[in-house]
Amino acid sequence: GQQVMQIPQYQHVQEGEDFTTYCNSSTTLSNIQWYKQRPGGHPVFLIQLVKSGEVKKQKRLTFQFGEAKKNSSLHITATQTTDVGTYFCAGDAGNMLTFGGGTRLMVKP
Amino acid sequence: NAGVTQTPKFRVLKTGQSMTLLCAQDMNHEYMYWYRQDPGMGLRLIHYSVGEGTTAKGEVPDGYNVSRLKKQNFLLGLESAAPSQTSVYFCASEIQETQYFGPGTRLLVL
């Protein structure tokens, strides 16, 4: 079945440093979504990417969808303590969403 | 507008006991999902429903049953709980390919 891998599993950064998480799918995706889960909370939808090579920005967050529609990345510029949480990608291959294992971001003030 | 709610928030079961987790949404969404979340494994789909009266198996359906008798409710049942079912359970509803999650139910099976 479809597999979605995410790396790294954990990342510690100093506040102000940049952060990137990568997502790779075993199959071509129709779209990819990103979610954020704060500690003790529930996943919250951030964004959806649909087109090959698409790049979207939300303030300090930049999301990319690969040309082959099998990989994606989330980059956070100048992290803040409010960015703490686990970031999940979720790939849609046409039937259901498959979530990656998530990247847990920890930010030292 | 409460969004997606889950009942109970926390439960402790003994091996072999049964229970039902309730998910309710007031957004009139057709699609609903049950996931379990375990450390380092992300969210894994248990069962889902594309509308009232319909259900389908997800990635890890064994040991669980579901029902969607009313559009707004999606029930997840454990007939005979096992320690391997200790997890955090999230329900979600979906519209326009965006999923909205409930706050989760933390289940501990002893």
Backbone of each chain as ProteinMPNN parsed JSONL, in Angstrom:
{"seq_chain_A": "GQQVMQIPQYQHVQEGEDFTTYCNSSTTLSNIQWYKQRPGGHPVFLIQLVKSGEVKKQKRLTFQFGEAKKNSSLHITATQTTDVGTYFCAGDAGNMLTFGGGTRLMVKP", "coords_chain_A": {"N_chain_A": [[0.81, -1.202, 0.0], [0.174, 2.362, -0.071], [2.823, 4.399, 1.106], [4.017, 6.887, 3.296], [6.743, 8.706, 4.08], [8.509, 10.563, 6.516], [11.008, 12.888, 7.31], [13.231, 14.872, 9.359], [12.675, 12.767, 12.297], [12.74, 14.03, 14.703], [13.615, 17.373, 15.69], [15.728, 19.687, 17.08], [15.998, 23.114, 17.521], [17.602, 26.319, 17.781], [15.96, 29.225, 18.859], [15.108, 31.372, 16.219], [16.639, 30.125, 14.315], [16.454, 28.335, 11.162], [14.153, 25.816, 9.947], [13.464, 22.659, 8.474], [11.319, 20.182, 7.189], [10.891, 17.044, 5.582], [9.037, 15.193, 3.209], [8.163, 12.108, 1.796], [6.603, 10.164, -0.664], [5.563, 6.839, -1.556], [4.075, 6.546, -3.77], [2.659, 8.322, -6.576], [1.04, 11.37, -5.916], [-2.217, 12.888, -5.68], [-2.705, 15.142, -4.266], [-1.114, 16.927, -1.562], [-1.151, 17.405, 1.916], [-0.563, 19.478, 4.775], [-0.266, 19.364, 8.274], [-0.429, 20.675, 11.626], [0.393, 19.811, 14.915], [0.019, 20.787, 18.102], [1.73, 20.264, 21.255], [-0.041, 17.933, 23.186], [-2.341, 18.541, 21.855], [-4.615, 18.523, 18.996], [-4.363, 17.503, 15.527], [-4.106, 20.175, 13.2], [-5.223, 21.598, 10.267], [-3.017, 22.955, 7.866], [-2.3, 23.564, 5.145], [-2.912, 22.852, 1.644], [-1.424, 21.324, -1.157], [-1.531, 21.068, -4.631], [-0.696, 21.203, -7.326], [1.945, 20.17, -9.538], [5.222, 20.989, -8.595], [4.388, 23.128, -7.117], [4.519, 26.001, -4.993], [3.841, 27.389, -1.902], [3.252, 30.024, 0.423], [2.997, 30.876, 3.864], [3.231, 33.375, 5.799], [6.006, 32.919, 7.707], [6.304, 30.336, 6.867], [7.067, 28.047, 4.312], [5.884, 26.042, 1.777], [6.442, 23.268, -0.341], [5.756, 21.375, -3.285], [6.825, 18.554, -4.929], [8.133, 18.146, -8.302], [7.505, 15.69, -9.412], [5.352, 15.033, -7.944], [5.614, 13.422, -5.7], [6.971, 14.084, -3.492], [7.466, 16.425, -0.794], [8.003, 19.474, 1.012], [8.372, 21.355, 4.039], [9.288, 24.454, 5.128], [10.448, 26.46, 7.699], [11.162, 29.716, 8.424], [13.366, 31.445, 10.546], [12.635, 30.412, 13.278], [10.201, 30.426, 15.923], [9.198, 30.274, 19.392], [6.558, 29.657, 19.386], [6.265, 27.992, 17.261], [6.625, 25.436, 18.05], [5.855, 21.982, 18.049], [4.359, 19.125, 16.392], [4.774, 18.388, 13.037], [2.918, 17.213, 10.408], [2.839, 15.587, 7.269], [0.463, 14.675, 4.794], [-0.498, 12.458, 2.422], [-2.504, 12.248, -0.475], [-3.592, 9.787, -2.469], [-5.736, 9.369, -3.983], [-7.659, 7.739, -2.856], [-7.652, 7.664, 0.042], [-6.342, 9.663, 2.741], [-2.944, 9.352, 3.626], [-0.938, 9.513, 6.369], [2.256, 10.874, 7.181], [4.902, 10.018, 9.524], [5.451, 12.225, 11.015], [7.242, 15.178, 12.111], [8.791, 16.199, 14.928], [9.141, 19.31, 16.267], [11.261, 21.136, 18.282], [11.947, 24.088, 20.016], [14.438, 26.061, 21.276], [14.49, 28.715, 23.513]], "CA_chain_A": [[0.0, 0.0, 0.0], [0.872, 3.647, -0.115], [3.59, 4.757, 2.291], [4.498, 8.266, 3.349], [7.843, 8.793, 5.04], [8.828, 11.935, 6.864], [12.261, 13.068, 8.048], [13.644, 13.975, 10.433], [11.628, 12.442, 13.253], [12.838, 15.083, 15.717], [14.546, 18.452, 15.385], [15.883, 20.761, 18.068], [16.632, 24.3, 16.945], [17.647, 27.517, 18.616], [15.018, 30.223, 18.345], [15.72, 32.211, 15.19], [17.184, 29.268, 13.264], [15.48, 27.804, 10.216], [13.763, 24.409, 10.134], [12.846, 22.041, 7.304], [10.907, 18.787, 7.263], [10.733, 16.49, 4.247], [8.008, 14.156, 3.111], [8.295, 11.341, 0.55], [5.566, 9.158, -0.864], [5.931, 5.721, -2.426], [3.257, 6.63, -4.98], [2.328, 9.676, -7.022], [-0.082, 11.899, -5.146], [-3.083, 13.889, -6.302], [-2.402, 16.345, -3.504], [-0.492, 16.685, -0.277], [-1.598, 18.34, 2.929], [0.282, 19.603, 5.953], [-0.987, 19.609, 9.518], [0.406, 20.943, 12.793], [-0.208, 19.366, 16.166], [0.723, 21.303, 19.285], [1.801, 19.248, 22.331], [-1.301, 17.71, 23.882], [-3.474, 18.994, 21.043], [-5.02, 17.708, 17.869], [-3.841, 18.04, 14.263], [-4.817, 21.296, 12.607], [-4.882, 21.757, 8.844], [-2.255, 24.143, 7.5], [-2.332, 23.908, 3.73], [-2.956, 21.771, 0.668], [-0.734, 21.574, -2.415], [-2.154, 20.225, -5.652], [-0.016, 21.226, -8.622], [3.346, 19.795, -9.622], [6.138, 22.107, -8.435], [3.72, 24.251, -6.439], [5.118, 26.595, -3.795], [2.924, 28.289, -1.207], [3.823, 30.626, 1.631], [2.146, 31.402, 4.916], [4.136, 34.126, 6.677], [7.371, 32.357, 7.745], [6.25, 28.942, 6.425], [7.067, 27.826, 2.867], [5.538, 24.673, 1.433], [6.739, 22.936, -1.727], [5.321, 20.081, -3.796], [7.81, 18.199, -5.935], [7.714, 18.081, -9.709], [6.923, 14.373, -9.678], [4.224, 14.89, -7.021], [5.863, 12.326, -4.764], [7.626, 14.583, -2.3], [7.072, 17.761, -0.371], [8.787, 19.985, 2.14], [7.9, 22.514, 4.799], [10.429, 25.207, 5.646], [10.094, 27.58, 8.577], [12.244, 30.689, 8.536], [13.482, 32.144, 11.834], [11.658, 29.78, 14.169], [9.804, 31.063, 17.187], [8.734, 29.251, 20.346], [5.174, 29.3, 19.023], [6.298, 26.991, 16.196], [6.783, 24.124, 18.665], [4.79, 21.035, 17.777], [4.683, 18.087, 15.403], [4.274, 18.713, 11.7], [2.61, 16.025, 9.639], [2.351, 15.658, 5.902], [-0.539, 13.644, 4.508], [-0.605, 12.327, 0.979], [-3.756, 11.728, -1.019], [-3.344, 9.101, -3.747], [-7.004, 9.206, -4.686], [-8.663, 7.033, -2.079], [-7.675, 8.19, 1.397], [-5.112, 10.316, 3.166], [-1.972, 8.589, 4.396], [-0.115, 10.461, 7.112], [3.618, 10.573, 7.541], [5.096, 9.834, 10.959], [5.563, 13.516, 11.682], [8.506, 15.722, 12.604], [8.566, 16.976, 16.147], [10.028, 20.474, 16.342], [11.463, 21.744, 19.589], [12.638, 25.361, 19.848], [15.045, 26.563, 22.509], [14.436, 30.19, 23.51]], "C_chain_A": [[0.84, 1.247, 0.0], [1.591, 3.9, 1.205], [4.058, 6.2, 2.17], [5.528, 8.364, 4.47], [8.183, 10.253, 5.273], [10.133, 11.959, 7.649], [12.552, 14.532, 8.251], [12.473, 13.668, 11.368], [11.57, 13.515, 14.338], [13.822, 16.144, 15.235], [14.524, 19.462, 16.523], [16.544, 21.936, 17.368], [16.674, 25.402, 17.992], [16.649, 28.503, 18.018], [15.73, 31.145, 17.359], [16.347, 31.404, 14.057], [16.057, 28.802, 12.342], [15.257, 26.321, 10.476], [13.13, 23.903, 8.846], [12.496, 20.595, 7.608], [10.56, 18.307, 5.86], [9.776, 15.302, 4.274], [8.165, 13.445, 1.77], [7.246, 10.258, 0.492], [6.069, 8.063, -1.787], [5.14, 5.752, -3.737], [3.021, 8.091, -5.345], [1.037, 10.138, -6.344], [-0.931, 12.85, -5.972], [-2.937, 15.218, -5.559], [-1.705, 15.958, -2.21], [-0.944, 17.775, 0.686], [-0.597, 18.355, 4.08], [-0.582, 19.995, 7.145], [0.028, 19.906, 10.622], [-0.347, 20.482, 14.041], [0.628, 19.912, 17.322], [0.764, 20.215, 20.348], [0.486, 19.145, 23.086], [-2.533, 18.084, 23.086], [-3.824, 18.03, 19.934], [-4.472, 18.316, 16.58], [-4.742, 19.134, 13.718], [-4.309, 21.494, 11.189], [-4.125, 23.056, 8.619], [-2.491, 24.534, 6.043], [-2.465, 22.654, 2.874], [-2.239, 22.218, -0.601], [-1.261, 20.589, -3.441], [-1.306, 20.115, -6.932], [1.452, 20.811, -8.502], [4.224, 21.039, -9.493], [5.573, 23.291, -7.67], [4.492, 24.693, -5.205], [4.095, 27.548, -3.192], [3.588, 28.804, 0.061], [2.726, 31.076, 2.573], [3.086, 32.07, 5.91], [5.535, 33.518, 6.644], [7.431, 30.91, 7.245], [6.197, 28.885, 4.906], [6.866, 26.347, 2.6], [5.834, 24.447, -0.042], [6.213, 21.554, -2.053], [6.247, 19.745, -4.943], [7.24, 18.085, -7.335], [7.031, 16.769, -10.03], [5.712, 14.091, -8.799], [4.383, 13.663, -6.127], [6.579, 12.816, -3.508], [7.233, 16.026, -2.038], [7.972, 18.197, 0.779], [8.083, 21.165, 2.776], [9.116, 23.186, 5.412], [9.9, 26.345, 6.502], [11.328, 28.471, 8.728], [12.209, 31.337, 9.918], [12.445, 31.635, 12.831], [11.414, 30.596, 15.428], [9.288, 29.97, 18.117], [7.303, 28.816, 20.042], [5.113, 28.266, 17.905], [6.418, 25.575, 16.741], [5.587, 23.231, 18.371], [5.274, 19.967, 16.82], [3.996, 18.428, 14.101], [4.115, 17.42, 10.907], [2.322, 16.397, 8.184], [1.353, 14.507, 5.733], [-0.758, 13.609, 3.009], [-1.918, 11.691, 0.566], [-3.459, 11.114, -2.379], [-4.64, 8.793, -4.461], [-8.066, 8.489, -3.885], [-8.766, 7.563, -0.651], [-6.334, 8.845, 1.72], [-4.234, 9.33, 3.926], [-1.016, 9.57, 5.051], [1.315, 9.95, 7.252], [3.734, 10.47, 9.053], [5.263, 11.127, 11.738], [6.983, 13.892, 12.031], [8.196, 16.579, 13.811], [9.611, 18.071, 16.245], [10.057, 21.022, 17.76], [12.319, 22.983, 19.418], [13.141, 25.843, 21.199], [15.049, 28.082, 22.467], [15.803, 30.809, 23.783]], "O_chain_A": [[2.068, 1.191, 0.064], [1.047, 3.65, 2.281], [4.44, 6.665, 1.097], [5.226, 8.136, 5.641], [8.15, 11.072, 4.354], [10.337, 11.145, 8.549], [12.173, 15.361, 7.424], [11.399, 14.255, 11.232], [10.496, 13.863, 14.829], [14.743, 15.854, 14.471], [13.483, 20.011, 16.884], [17.555, 21.76, 16.689], [15.898, 25.416, 18.947], [16.518, 28.595, 16.797], [16.824, 31.637, 17.637], [16.564, 31.929, 12.965], [14.877, 28.863, 12.689], [16.06, 25.66, 11.134], [12.358, 24.613, 8.201], [13.286, 19.871, 8.215], [10.009, 19.055, 5.053], [9.726, 14.528, 5.231], [8.287, 14.092, 0.73], [7.023, 9.529, 1.459], [6.884, 8.303, -2.677], [5.493, 5.067, -4.697], [3.172, 8.982, -4.509], [0.075, 9.38, -6.223], [-0.423, 13.536, -6.859], [-3.037, 16.287, -6.16], [-1.71, 14.792, -1.816], [-1.096, 18.934, 0.299], [0.116, 17.382, 4.322], [-1.487, 20.824, 7.047], [1.175, 19.461, 10.574], [-1.543, 20.727, 14.199], [1.791, 19.545, 17.494], [-0.087, 19.325, 20.345], [-0.04, 20.147, 23.57], [-3.654, 17.96, 23.581], [-3.393, 16.876, 19.927], [-4.151, 19.503, 16.539], [-5.969, 19.038, 13.765], [-3.102, 21.55, 10.952], [-4.52, 24.115, 9.105], [-2.836, 25.676, 5.741], [-2.17, 21.545, 3.319], [-2.42, 23.344, -1.065], [-1.42, 19.404, -3.147], [-1.222, 19.046, -7.536], [2.106, 21.072, -7.492], [4.006, 22.028, -10.192], [6.211, 24.34, -7.584], [5.045, 23.874, -4.471], [3.55, 28.408, -3.884], [4.383, 28.106, 0.69], [1.682, 31.579, 2.159], [3.669, 31.403, 6.765], [6.197, 33.603, 5.61], [8.512, 30.321, 7.208], [5.395, 29.576, 4.278], [7.588, 25.504, 3.132], [5.534, 25.289, -0.888], [6.221, 20.662, -1.204], [6.438, 20.563, -5.843], [6.032, 17.947, -7.528], [6.09, 16.729, -10.823], [5.11, 13.022, -8.899], [3.415, 12.96, -5.835], [6.773, 12.049, -2.565], [6.746, 16.739, -2.915], [8.617, 17.374, 1.428], [7.306, 21.874, 2.136], [9.885, 22.551, 6.135], [9.019, 27.097, 6.085], [12.4, 28.007, 9.117], [11.147, 31.731, 10.399], [11.5, 32.343, 13.179], [12.273, 31.332, 15.916], [8.977, 28.866, 17.67], [6.896, 27.714, 20.411], [4.047, 27.72, 17.622], [6.325, 24.611, 15.981], [4.44, 23.674, 18.437], [6.456, 19.911, 16.48], [2.8, 18.716, 14.062], [5.057, 16.642, 10.76], [1.65, 17.39, 7.905], [1.408, 13.504, 6.446], [-1.154, 14.604, 2.402], [-2.381, 10.726, 1.173], [-3.116, 11.82, -3.327], [-4.652, 8.043, -5.437], [-9.253, 8.606, -4.188], [-9.863, 7.876, -0.188], [-5.33, 8.605, 1.05], [-4.719, 8.569, 4.764], [-0.362, 10.362, 4.372], [1.55, 8.753, 7.418], [2.793, 10.789, 9.78], [5.223, 11.131, 12.969], [7.834, 13.023, 12.225], [7.444, 17.55, 13.733], [10.811, 17.802, 16.298], [9.022, 21.328, 18.353], [13.337, 22.927, 18.728], [12.368, 26.011, 22.142], [15.544, 28.679, 21.512], [15.932, 32.033, 23.815]]}, "seq_chain_B": "NAGVTQTPKFRVLKTGQSMTLLCAQDMNHEYMYWYRQDPGMGLRLIHYSVGEGTTAKGEVPDGYNVSRLKKQNFLLGLESAAPSQTSVYFCASEIQETQYFGPGTRLLVL", "coords_chain_B": {"N_chain_B": [[-21.356, 26.751, 17.109], [-19.735, 23.876, 17.443], [-17.89, 22.341, 16.141], [-15.897, 19.507, 15.826], [-16.486, 17.07, 18.171], [-15.479, 14.845, 20.808], [-16.19, 12.01, 22.78], [-15.497, 9.702, 25.394], [-13.051, 11.928, 26.986], [-10.948, 10.686, 28.205], [-10.15, 7.351, 29.128], [-9.942, 4.374, 31.035], [-9.515, 0.978, 30.581], [-10.009, -2.496, 31.304], [-8.358, -5.425, 30.096], [-10.261, -7.131, 27.684], [-12.656, -5.86, 28.213], [-15.383, -3.898, 26.872], [-16.074, -0.969, 24.873], [-17.444, 2.142, 23.677], [-16.544, 4.761, 21.573], [-17.492, 8.066, 20.99], [-18.031, 10.249, 18.302], [-18.897, 13.425, 17.265], [-20.133, 15.8, 14.928], [-20.964, 19.082, 13.908], [-21.034, 20.265, 11.469], [-22.182, 19.399, 9.202], [-20.778, 17.674, 7.56], [-19.98, 15.19, 5.111], [-18.012, 13.166, 5.045], [-16.328, 11.169, 7.421], [-13.858, 10.171, 9.847], [-11.901, 7.767, 11.687], [-8.965, 7.728, 13.526], [-5.97, 6.324, 14.926], [-3.36, 7.305, 17.109], [-0.07, 6.701, 17.711], [3.04, 6.849, 19.482], [5.613, 8.129, 17.448], [4.51, 7.025, 15.167], [2.744, 8.453, 13.722], [-0.483, 9.189, 12.348], [-2.85, 6.697, 12.018], [-5.238, 5.273, 9.919], [-8.29, 3.944, 10.959], [-11.092, 3.249, 10.477], [-13.465, 4.556, 8.109], [-16.033, 6.795, 6.883], [-18.172, 7.61, 4.231], [-20.587, 8.736, 4.217], [-23.886, 8.946, 5.688], [-24.891, 5.866, 7.045], [-22.955, 4.392, 5.752], [-19.828, 2.648, 5.882], [-16.285, 1.993, 5.938], [-13.256, 0.048, 5.757], [-10.086, 1.047, 7.061], [-6.573, 1.455, 7.315], [-5.817, 0.027, 9.649], [-7.976, -1.832, 10.746], [-8.606, -4.028, 12.372], [-10.083, -5.449, 15.277], [-11.737, -3.381, 15.826], [-14.971, -1.831, 15.452], [-17.383, 0.089, 13.613], [-20.016, 2.543, 13.364], [-22.393, 4.465, 11.538], [-25.004, 5.758, 11.949], [-26.355, 8.146, 12.051], [-25.845, 11.181, 10.304], [-24.333, 13.097, 11.642], [-22.947, 11.738, 13.595], [-20.337, 9.463, 14.462], [-19.451, 6.393, 15.433], [-17.077, 4.536, 17.282], [-16.269, 1.301, 18.094], [-14.949, -0.946, 20.53], [-14.835, -4.224, 20.925], [-13.615, -6.185, 22.528], [-11.297, -5.21, 24.44], [-7.75, -4.8, 24.06], [-4.373, -4.663, 25.324], [-2.744, -3.669, 23.268], [-4.316, -1.835, 22.058], [-4.141, 0.458, 23.44], [-3.898, 3.858, 23.125], [-4.068, 7.084, 21.494], [-7.029, 8.294, 20.286], [-8.307, 9.803, 17.458], [-10.92, 11.548, 15.958], [-12.141, 12.696, 12.824], [-13.685, 15.019, 10.596], [-14.563, 15.791, 7.213], [-14.412, 18.254, 4.652], [-14.307, 19.461, 1.371], [-11.781, 18.296, 0.897], [-10.338, 18.868, 3.18], [-9.488, 18.05, 6.436], [-10.978, 18.117, 9.64], [-10.155, 17.907, 12.917], [-11.148, 16.254, 15.966], [-10.736, 16.713, 19.569], [-9.575, 14.43, 20.618], [-9.382, 11.165, 22.19], [-8.027, 9.685, 24.936], [-6.988, 6.482, 25.5], [-6.436, 3.885, 27.733], [-5.491, 0.617, 28.084], [-5.455, -1.919, 30.342]], "CA_chain_B": [[-20.713, 25.777, 16.228], [-18.72, 23.227, 18.276], [-16.916, 21.646, 15.313], [-15.852, 18.075, 16.068], [-16.321, 16.753, 19.584], [-15.267, 13.435, 21.094], [-16.543, 11.581, 24.132], [-14.977, 10.546, 26.478], [-11.716, 12.481, 26.779], [-9.973, 9.747, 28.747], [-10.801, 6.16, 29.647], [-9.099, 3.236, 31.371], [-10.232, -0.283, 30.437], [-9.286, -3.736, 31.555], [-8.348, -6.332, 28.945], [-11.494, -7.876, 27.494], [-13.829, -4.995, 28.331], [-15.799, -3.239, 25.636], [-16.48, 0.415, 25.023], [-17.74, 2.886, 22.449], [-16.12, 6.151, 21.506], [-18.436, 8.836, 20.193], [-17.576, 11.442, 17.603], [-20.017, 14.214, 16.751], [-19.77, 17.03, 14.22], [-22.149, 19.903, 13.603], [-20.71, 21.028, 10.261], [-22.886, 18.763, 8.095], [-19.806, 17.03, 6.67], [-20.323, 13.829, 4.72], [-16.938, 12.225, 5.332], [-15.801, 11.136, 8.783], [-12.738, 9.248, 9.971], [-11.308, 7.438, 12.977], [-7.539, 7.442, 13.497], [-5.262, 6.152, 16.182], [-2.032, 7.922, 17.072], [0.89, 6.095, 18.618], [4.314, 7.581, 19.406], [6.499, 7.86, 16.325], [3.855, 6.342, 14.044], [1.791, 9.323, 13.052], [-1.907, 8.872, 12.436], [-3.209, 5.56, 11.172], [-6.669, 5.245, 9.703], [-8.931, 2.71, 11.419], [-12.274, 3.121, 9.625], [-13.985, 5.827, 7.677], [-17.402, 6.771, 6.364], [-18.382, 8.642, 3.21], [-21.936, 9.261, 4.355], [-24.76, 8.239, 6.631], [-25.188, 4.481, 6.706], [-21.833, 3.732, 5.072], [-18.544, 2.59, 6.564], [-15.268, 1.254, 5.191], [-12.043, -0.219, 6.534], [-8.881, 1.79, 6.761], [-5.299, 0.739, 7.351], [-5.703, -0.847, 10.823], [-9.341, -1.999, 11.244], [-8.837, -5.213, 13.203], [-10.372, -5.205, 16.683], [-12.632, -2.224, 15.915], [-16.13, -1.739, 14.574], [-17.9, 1.458, 13.539], [-21.361, 2.726, 12.826], [-22.725, 5.85, 11.152], [-26.463, 5.735, 11.816], [-26.751, 9.526, 11.781], [-24.793, 11.904, 9.592], [-23.478, 13.877, 12.526], [-22.264, 10.902, 14.586], [-19.548, 8.326, 13.977], [-19.107, 5.663, 16.647], [-16.014, 3.541, 17.191], [-16.436, 0.319, 19.155], [-13.968, -1.978, 20.824], [-15.638, -5.303, 21.512], [-12.832, -6.855, 23.557], [-10.094, -4.385, 24.421], [-6.443, -5.428, 24.278], [-3.354, -3.637, 25.639], [-2.236, -3.078, 22.021], [-5.224, -0.759, 21.647], [-3.783, 1.674, 24.174], [-3.539, 4.831, 22.104], [-4.92, 8.275, 21.438], [-7.93, 8.15, 19.149], [-8.816, 11.053, 16.902], [-11.951, 11.542, 14.94], [-12.07, 13.854, 11.943], [-14.661, 15.126, 9.516], [-13.888, 16.384, 6.06], [-15.116, 18.936, 3.573], [-13.397, 19.998, 0.359], [-10.486, 17.644, 1.089], [-9.697, 19.34, 4.406], [-9.99, 17.327, 7.591], [-11.069, 18.832, 10.905], [-9.999, 16.9, 13.953], [-11.629, 16.436, 17.318], [-9.679, 16.871, 20.569], [-8.954, 13.15, 20.922], [-9.718, 10.343, 23.359], [-6.857, 8.917, 25.378], [-7.458, 5.188, 26.003], [-5.424, 3.025, 28.338], [-6.013, -0.735, 28.316], [-4.552, -2.6, 31.276]], "C_chain_B": [[-19.55, 25.131, 16.976], [-17.654, 22.552, 17.434], [-17.026, 20.144, 15.516], [-15.606, 17.834, 17.549], [-16.181, 15.25, 19.767], [-15.577, 13.157, 22.56], [-16.15, 10.128, 24.293], [-13.616, 11.134, 26.123], [-10.644, 11.482, 27.201], [-10.721, 8.548, 29.327], [-9.74, 5.1, 29.939], [-9.968, 1.982, 31.306], [-9.362, -1.432, 30.904], [-9.356, -4.595, 30.297], [-9.65, -7.116, 28.883], [-12.754, -7.037, 27.625], [-14.153, -4.368, 26.979], [-16.125, -1.784, 25.93], [-16.761, 1.018, 23.65], [-17.262, 4.311, 22.59], [-17.071, 6.881, 20.559], [-17.76, 10.047, 19.579], [-18.804, 12.144, 17.048], [-19.495, 15.461, 16.06], [-21.039, 17.763, 13.812], [-21.938, 20.737, 12.35], [-21.356, 20.43, 9.011], [-21.93, 18.112, 7.082], [-20.233, 15.601, 6.368], [-19.276, 12.809, 5.203], [-16.514, 12.339, 6.787], [-14.794, 10.006, 8.913], [-12.424, 8.963, 11.44], [-9.842, 7.06, 12.762], [-7.086, 7.042, 14.898], [-3.859, 6.729, 16.022], [-1.17, 7.294, 18.154], [2.23, 6.801, 18.437], [5.164, 7.152, 18.214], [5.84, 7.234, 15.112], [2.821, 7.21, 13.351], [0.361, 8.895, 13.304], [-2.2, 7.718, 11.493], [-4.727, 5.432, 11.123], [-7.249, 3.896, 10.1], [-10.115, 2.365, 10.509], [-12.677, 4.518, 9.168], [-15.383, 5.65, 7.111], [-17.561, 7.915, 5.367], [-19.804, 9.179, 3.241], [-22.735, 8.411, 5.332], [-25.048, 6.83, 6.142], [-24.079, 3.73, 6.014], [-20.593, 3.734, 5.943], [-17.58, 1.781, 5.701], [-14.037, 1.092, 6.053], [-10.899, 0.667, 6.077], [-7.668, 0.894, 6.839], [-5.231, -0.293, 8.472], [-7.077, -1.112, 11.446], [-9.56, -3.113, 12.265], [-9.029, -4.852, 14.674], [-11.319, -4.045, 16.912], [-13.844, -2.405, 15.015], [-16.66, -0.314, 14.643], [-19.335, 1.448, 13.07], [-21.611, 4.204, 12.58], [-24.232, 5.879, 10.876], [-27.013, 7.122, 11.527], [-25.572, 10.261, 11.178], [-23.821, 12.585, 10.554], [-22.646, 13.038, 13.498], [-21.519, 9.747, 13.93], [-19.017, 7.627, 15.214], [-18.012, 4.635, 16.361], [-16.143, 2.599, 18.372], [-15.253, -0.623, 19.281], [-14.726, -3.082, 21.543], [-14.924, -5.983, 22.672], [-11.451, -6.204, 23.575], [-8.835, -5.195, 24.742], [-5.424, -4.332, 24.587], [-2.779, -2.949, 24.392], [-3.129, -1.95, 21.502], [-5.078, 0.489, 22.521], [-3.25, 2.692, 23.179], [-4.333, 6.116, 22.344], [-5.73, 8.168, 20.154], [-8.465, 9.511, 18.737], [-9.882, 10.764, 15.868], [-11.765, 12.784, 14.085], [-13.25, 13.843, 10.997], [-14.021, 15.939, 8.405], [-14.873, 17.113, 5.155], [-14.089, 19.551, 2.647], [-11.96, 19.566, 0.613], [-9.71, 18.171, 2.282], [-10.324, 18.624, 5.588], [-9.913, 18.19, 8.845], [-11.116, 17.796, 12.023], [-10.681, 17.286, 15.26], [-10.469, 16.487, 18.293], [-9.01, 15.577, 20.979], [-9.508, 12.481, 22.169], [-8.484, 9.519, 23.706], [-7.354, 7.646, 26.042], [-6.277, 4.375, 26.518], [-6.075, 1.675, 28.633], [-5.007, -1.5, 29.163], [-4.646, -4.108, 31.151]], "O_chain_B": [[-18.497, 25.748, 17.134], [-16.594, 22.213, 17.962], [-18.109, 19.571, 15.396], [-14.634, 18.334, 18.113], [-16.707, 14.472, 18.971], [-15.269, 13.953, 23.448], [-16.443, 9.343, 23.391], [-13.089, 10.85, 25.048], [-9.561, 11.441, 26.617], [-11.781, 8.697, 29.935], [-8.771, 4.947, 29.195], [-11.038, 1.935, 31.913], [-8.134, -1.346, 30.896], [-10.31, -4.498, 29.525], [-10.094, -7.69, 29.877], [-13.822, -7.465, 27.188], [-13.318, -4.316, 26.075], [-16.411, -1.409, 27.067], [-16.37, 0.478, 22.616], [-17.534, 4.983, 23.586], [-17.408, 6.387, 19.483], [-17.02, 10.773, 20.243], [-19.657, 11.51, 16.427], [-18.551, 16.1, 16.526], [-22.04, 17.158, 13.428], [-22.568, 21.78, 12.173], [-21.111, 20.893, 7.897], [-22.244, 18.015, 5.895], [-20.768, 14.896, 7.223], [-19.618, 11.738, 5.703], [-16.359, 13.436, 7.324], [-14.859, 9.012, 8.19], [-12.649, 9.8, 12.314], [-9.516, 6.202, 11.941], [-7.719, 7.37, 15.901], [-3.253, 6.653, 14.953], [-1.489, 7.346, 19.342], [2.524, 7.298, 17.349], [5.401, 5.963, 18.0], [6.515, 6.937, 14.126], [2.097, 6.733, 12.477], [0.039, 8.314, 14.341], [-1.843, 7.757, 10.315], [-5.406, 5.477, 12.149], [-6.783, 2.847, 9.655], [-10.129, 1.32, 9.858], [-12.283, 5.523, 9.759], [-15.854, 4.535, 6.889], [-17.14, 9.042, 5.625], [-20.186, 9.984, 2.392], [-22.322, 7.325, 5.739], [-25.403, 6.621, 4.982], [-24.232, 2.546, 5.713], [-20.331, 4.7, 6.66], [-17.994, 0.992, 4.851], [-13.791, 1.884, 6.963], [-10.756, 0.991, 4.898], [-7.723, -0.281, 6.477], [-4.66, -1.368, 8.289], [-7.33, -0.665, 12.564], [-10.585, -3.138, 12.946], [-8.267, -4.073, 15.246], [-11.673, -3.746, 18.053], [-13.769, -3.04, 13.963], [-16.416, 0.403, 15.613], [-19.809, 0.487, 12.465], [-21.119, 5.07, 13.303], [-24.671, 6.007, 9.733], [-28.022, 7.261, 10.836], [-24.422, 9.981, 11.517], [-22.618, 12.635, 10.295], [-21.744, 13.56, 14.152], [-22.001, 9.136, 12.976], [-18.224, 8.198, 15.962], [-18.026, 3.958, 15.333], [-16.128, 3.036, 19.522], [-14.644, -1.038, 18.295], [-15.206, -2.882, 22.659], [-15.546, -6.319, 23.68], [-10.556, -6.593, 22.826], [-8.844, -6.12, 25.554], [-5.596, -3.192, 24.157], [-2.376, -1.788, 24.452], [-2.734, -1.2, 20.609], [-5.815, 1.461, 22.35], [-2.274, 2.433, 22.474], [-5.148, 6.211, 23.262], [-5.177, 7.975, 19.071], [-9.001, 10.264, 19.55], [-9.759, 9.868, 15.033], [-11.284, 13.81, 14.569], [-13.758, 12.781, 10.637], [-13.062, 16.679, 8.629], [-15.996, 16.663, 4.925], [-13.094, 20.11, 3.11], [-11.037, 20.378, 0.549], [-8.507, 17.929, 2.374], [-11.547, 18.595, 5.727], [-8.93, 18.893, 9.082], [-11.993, 16.933, 12.064], [-10.781, 18.461, 15.613], [-9.32, 16.321, 17.883], [-7.966, 15.613, 21.631], [-10.027, 13.135, 23.074], [-7.969, 8.761, 22.885], [-8.068, 7.713, 27.043], [-5.267, 4.203, 25.836], [-7.08, 1.599, 29.34], [-3.862, -1.704, 28.762], [-3.952, -4.832, 31.866]]}, "name": "protein", "num_of_chains": 2, "seq": "GQQVMQIPQYQHVQEGEDFTTYCNSSTTLSNIQWYKQRPGGHPVFLIQLVKSGEVKKQKRLTFQFGEAKKNSSLHITATQTTDVGTYFCAGDAGNMLTFGGGTRLMVKPNAGVTQTPKFRVLKTGQSMTLLCAQDMNHEYMYWYRQDPGMGLRLIHYSVGEGTTAKGEVPDGYNVSRLKKQNFLLGLESAAPSQTSVYFCASEIQETQYFGPGTRLLVL"}
